[in-house]
Structures are given as structure tokens and as C-alpha cells.
Amino acid sequence: PLPGIVSILHRVSGLLLFIALPFLLLMLQYSLASIETYTQLMDILAYPLLKLVLLGLLWAFMHHFCAGLRYLAIDAHLVRDLTQARNSSKIVMAASLILTILAGVRLW
């Protein structure tokens, strides 16, 4: 069922973000250290494979954020029955994909 898939993807996306956090912080450090390190970082990030990895991390963030909002709504008893749970799962999947596409196009 879709609510179960959203739940599993929420956990997987959280794990991916946790694992990627040191690398993302390292990229932030390089981007802020000097113009030389920023230029080196931009040269490294120009590779399509790395852009694809960053796009995957962007999806992980967007999905984790949208699913987290869904779980807050469930905890606040705004989602009360199975139909609402399924509909909110569809909204999470669609919103995370749309937000990833919009941000990915902007960043690519």
C-alpha cells in the first residue's frame, strides 16, 4: 500500500541524508573557504554523475520534508481515516517529485 511505501521512503531518505551530511558539510566548507576552493568545487560538481547524486539527495530532502509534514498532520489528528491517509500519501509523492524537478531544473 502507498502509505507503507511513503513510510519506508521517509526512513530511507532520512538515512541517505544522514550519510551524506559529512559530504554536504565538506562542500559547504570548500565553497566558503576561498575563491580557489570554490572554483575547484564547481569544477568537481560539473560532472553529470555527481549532479545526479546531488539530484538524488535533493529528492531525499524534499521527500523527507513532505512526509514529515504528513506525519505532523497525522499526529495532530488532521488525517483520521484510511482514505485520507492514502490521499495524503499521494500528495507527498507528487509534491516531493514536483519540488525535486523544479529545484533540480533550477540547479542543473
C-alpha positions as CSV (number, residue, x, y, z in Angstrom):
1,P,0.0,0.0,0.0
2,L,1.1,3.5,-0.8
3,P,1.2,4.8,2.9
4,G,3.6,2.0,3.7
5,I,5.8,2.9,0.7
6,V,5.8,6.5,1.8
7,S,6.8,5.5,5.3
8,I,9.7,3.3,4.1
9,L,10.9,6.0,1.7
10,H,10.8,8.5,4.6
11,R,13.2,6.3,6.6
12,V,15.4,5.7,3.5
13,S,15.6,9.4,2.7
14,G,16.4,10.2,6.3
15,L,19.2,7.6,6.2
16,L,20.6,9.0,2.9
17,L,20.6,12.5,4.2
18,F,22.3,11.4,7.4
19,I,25.0,9.5,5.5
20,A,25.5,12.4,3.1
21,L,25.7,15.1,5.8
22,P,29.5,15.0,6.2
23,F,30.0,15.4,2.4
24,L,27.5,18.2,2.2
25,L,29.2,20.0,5.1
26,L,32.6,19.5,3.4
27,M,31.2,21.0,0.2
28,L,29.9,24.0,2.2
29,Q,33.3,24.4,3.8
30,Y,35.0,24.4,0.4
31,S,32.5,26.8,-1.0
32,L,33.1,29.3,1.8
33,A,36.9,28.9,2.4
34,S,38.3,30.8,-0.6
35,I,37.6,31.5,-4.3
36,E,40.1,28.9,-5.3
37,T,38.4,26.1,-3.3
38,Y,35.0,27.3,-4.6
39,T,36.2,27.1,-8.2
40,Q,37.6,23.6,-7.5
41,L,34.3,22.5,-6.0
42,M,32.4,23.9,-9.0
43,D,34.8,22.0,-11.4
44,I,34.2,18.8,-9.5
45,L,30.4,19.3,-9.4
46,A,30.3,19.8,-13.1
47,Y,30.4,16.0,-13.7
48,P,27.0,14.6,-14.6
49,L,27.3,11.7,-12.3
50,L,27.8,14.0,-9.3
51,K,24.9,16.2,-10.4
52,L,22.8,13.0,-10.5
53,V,23.9,12.1,-6.9
54,L,23.0,15.7,-5.8
55,L,19.7,15.4,-7.5
56,G,19.0,12.2,-5.6
57,L,19.9,13.9,-2.3
58,L,17.6,16.8,-3.3
59,W,14.8,14.3,-3.8
60,A,15.6,12.7,-0.4
61,F,15.4,16.1,1.3
62,M,12.1,17.0,-0.5
63,H,10.5,13.6,0.2
64,H,11.7,13.6,3.9
65,F,10.3,17.2,4.3
66,C,6.9,16.5,2.7
67,A,6.5,13.1,4.5
68,G,7.5,14.8,7.8
69,L,4.7,17.3,7.3
70,R,2.3,14.4,6.6
71,Y,3.3,12.7,9.9
72,L,2.8,16.0,11.7
73,A,-0.7,16.2,10.3
74,I,-1.3,12.6,11.3
75,D,-0.1,13.3,14.9
76,A,-2.3,16.4,15.0
77,H,-5.3,14.2,14.1
78,L,-5.9,16.0,10.8
79,V,-5.7,12.7,8.9
80,R,-8.3,10.5,10.5
81,D,-9.1,7.6,8.2
82,L,-7.6,5.3,5.6
83,T,-8.9,7.3,2.7
84,Q,-7.2,10.5,4.0
85,A,-4.0,8.5,4.7
86,R,-3.9,7.2,1.1
87,N,-4.7,10.7,-0.3
88,S,-2.0,12.3,1.8
89,S,0.5,9.7,0.6
90,K,-0.4,10.5,-3.0
91,I,0.1,14.2,-2.2
92,V,3.5,13.5,-0.6
93,M,4.7,11.5,-3.6
94,A,3.6,14.1,-6.1
95,A,4.8,17.1,-4.1
96,S,8.2,15.6,-3.5
97,L,8.7,14.8,-7.1
98,I,7.4,18.1,-8.4
99,L,9.6,20.1,-5.9
100,T,12.6,18.0,-6.9
101,I,12.0,18.6,-10.6
102,L,11.5,22.4,-10.0
103,A,14.6,22.7,-7.8
104,G,16.7,20.3,-10.0
105,V,16.0,22.3,-13.2
106,R,16.9,25.5,-11.4
107,L,20.1,24.0,-10.0
108,W,21.2,21.9,-13.0
